[in-house]
Amino acid sequence: MSKGFLAWRDFAQKNPDLPVGFVIQGATATELPGDVVAAYDAPFPNPESKAGAAQFPLIVPTTEDSVGAKEMRAITNELSRWNKPALVAFSDLDPVFPYPRAGQVLCDLIPTVAEQVKIEGASHFLQEDRGERLAEEVLKLLS
């Protein structure tokens, strides 16, 4: 687990009224417009509606015997036999899934991935930071 993931997990555990837009903004390399941050907040008007988002990092298995570890191994097994095109793209500034380590794990696992794509100038939510660049890579894969 990266330091970035552990920090996010700790923040979510201490903040059940998770400020979703704030979290998204904190995991981007660019300043999001206020209306975009508000759009991320909109589906979560109260603490009860944020329960899933706040619990998500807490249910990621961190040890071999964690809840969900068995299911994660099953997913890994399936991915190791994947026979369809796949794109592995990670950003260069992601503190949760650091480049190149995180992506290399997937490249080594998924047989149809030749190499990971590095999206520069983006953080964890690369679709917000470099959405057009990410779309170029998806279109290349599909053509």
C-alpha positions as CSV (number, residue, x, y, z in Angstrom):
1,M,0.0,0.0,0.0
2,S,1.4,3.4,-1.0
3,K,1.7,6.3,1.5
4,G,-0.9,8.1,-0.6
5,F,-3.4,5.3,-0.3
6,L,-2.9,5.0,3.5
7,A,-3.4,8.8,3.8
8,W,-6.6,8.6,1.9
9,R,-7.8,5.6,4.0
10,D,-6.9,7.4,7.2
11,F,-8.8,10.6,6.0
12,A,-11.9,8.6,5.1
13,Q,-11.9,6.8,8.4
14,K,-11.7,10.1,10.3
15,N,-14.3,11.9,8.2
16,P,-17.5,9.9,7.7
17,D,-19.1,13.1,6.4
18,L,-16.6,12.8,3.5
19,P,-16.2,16.0,1.5
20,V,-16.3,14.2,-1.9
21,G,-15.5,17.3,-4.0
22,F,-12.7,18.2,-1.7
23,V,-11.3,14.6,-2.0
24,I,-11.5,14.7,-5.8
25,Q,-9.8,18.2,-5.9
26,G,-7.1,16.9,-3.6
27,A,-6.3,14.1,-5.9
28,T,-5.9,16.2,-9.1
29,A,-2.9,18.1,-10.3
30,T,-5.0,20.9,-11.7
31,E,-7.4,23.3,-10.1
32,L,-11.0,22.2,-10.8
33,P,-13.6,24.8,-11.5
34,G,-16.0,25.3,-8.6
35,D,-19.0,23.9,-10.6
36,V,-17.1,20.7,-11.2
37,V,-16.3,20.3,-7.5
38,A,-20.0,21.0,-6.8
39,A,-21.0,18.4,-9.3
40,Y,-19.0,15.8,-7.4
41,D,-20.6,16.9,-4.2
42,A,-24.2,17.0,-5.6
43,P,-25.0,13.3,-5.2
44,F,-24.0,13.3,-1.6
45,P,-26.1,15.9,0.3
46,N,-25.7,14.4,3.7
47,P,-23.5,12.0,5.7
48,E,-25.8,9.1,5.1
49,S,-25.4,9.4,1.4
50,K,-21.6,9.4,1.7
51,A,-21.4,6.1,3.6
52,G,-20.3,4.1,0.6
53,A,-17.7,6.6,-0.5
54,A,-16.4,6.9,3.1
55,Q,-16.2,3.1,3.5
56,F,-14.6,2.4,0.1
57,P,-11.0,2.8,1.1
58,L,-11.6,0.9,4.3
59,I,-12.7,-2.3,2.5
60,V,-9.7,-2.5,0.2
61,P,-7.8,-5.6,1.4
62,T,-4.5,-4.8,2.9
63,T,-3.4,-8.2,4.0
64,E,-3.7,-11.8,2.7
65,D,-6.5,-12.5,5.3
66,S,-8.4,-9.2,5.0
67,V,-12.0,-9.2,4.2
68,G,-12.2,-9.1,0.4
69,A,-8.7,-10.6,-0.2
70,K,-10.2,-13.9,-1.5
71,E,-12.3,-11.9,-4.0
72,M,-9.3,-9.9,-5.0
73,R,-7.3,-13.1,-5.7
74,A,-10.2,-14.3,-7.9
75,I,-10.1,-11.1,-9.8
76,T,-6.3,-11.3,-10.2
77,N,-6.8,-14.9,-11.5
78,E,-9.3,-13.7,-14.1
79,L,-7.1,-10.8,-15.2
80,S,-4.2,-13.2,-15.7
81,R,-6.3,-15.0,-18.4
82,W,-7.7,-11.8,-20.0
83,N,-7.6,-12.2,-23.8
84,K,-9.2,-8.9,-24.9
85,P,-7.4,-5.6,-25.5
86,A,-6.6,-3.7,-22.4
87,L,-5.2,-0.3,-21.7
88,V,-3.1,0.4,-18.6
89,A,-2.6,4.1,-18.1
90,F,-1.2,5.7,-15.0
91,S,-0.3,9.3,-14.3
92,D,3.1,10.5,-13.3
93,L,1.9,12.3,-10.2
94,D,-0.5,9.8,-8.6
95,P,0.3,9.4,-4.8
96,V,-2.2,6.5,-4.5
97,F,-1.0,4.4,-7.4
98,P,2.6,5.6,-8.0
99,Y,4.0,5.4,-11.5
100,P,5.5,3.1,-12.8
101,R,5.2,0.5,-10.0
102,A,1.4,0.3,-9.9
103,G,0.9,0.0,-13.6
104,Q,3.7,-2.5,-14.0
105,V,1.9,-4.9,-11.7
106,L,-1.1,-4.8,-14.1
107,C,1.2,-5.0,-17.2
108,D,2.8,-8.1,-15.8
109,L,-0.5,-9.6,-14.9
110,I,-2.7,-9.0,-18.0
111,P,-1.4,-10.9,-21.1
112,T,-2.8,-8.4,-23.6
113,V,-1.0,-5.4,-22.3
114,A,2.2,-4.6,-24.0
115,E,3.2,-1.6,-21.9
116,Q,1.7,0.9,-19.6
117,V,0.9,4.4,-20.9
118,K,2.3,7.3,-18.8
119,I,0.0,10.3,-18.6
120,E,2.1,13.3,-17.7
121,G,0.9,16.1,-15.6
122,A,-1.9,14.3,-14.0
123,S,-2.6,12.9,-10.5
124,H,-5.0,10.2,-9.3
125,F,-8.0,11.4,-11.3
126,L,-6.2,11.6,-14.6
127,Q,-9.6,11.9,-16.4
128,E,-10.0,15.3,-14.8
129,D,-6.4,16.4,-15.3
130,R,-5.6,15.0,-18.7
131,G,-8.9,13.7,-20.0
132,E,-8.2,14.5,-23.7
133,R,-4.8,12.8,-23.5
134,L,-6.4,9.7,-21.9
135,A,-9.1,9.7,-24.6
136,E,-6.3,9.7,-27.3
137,E,-4.9,6.5,-25.8
138,V,-8.3,4.9,-25.6
139,L,-9.0,5.8,-29.2
140,K,-5.6,4.4,-30.2
141,L,-6.4,1.1,-28.5
142,L,-9.8,0.9,-30.3
143,S,-8.5,1.7,-33.8
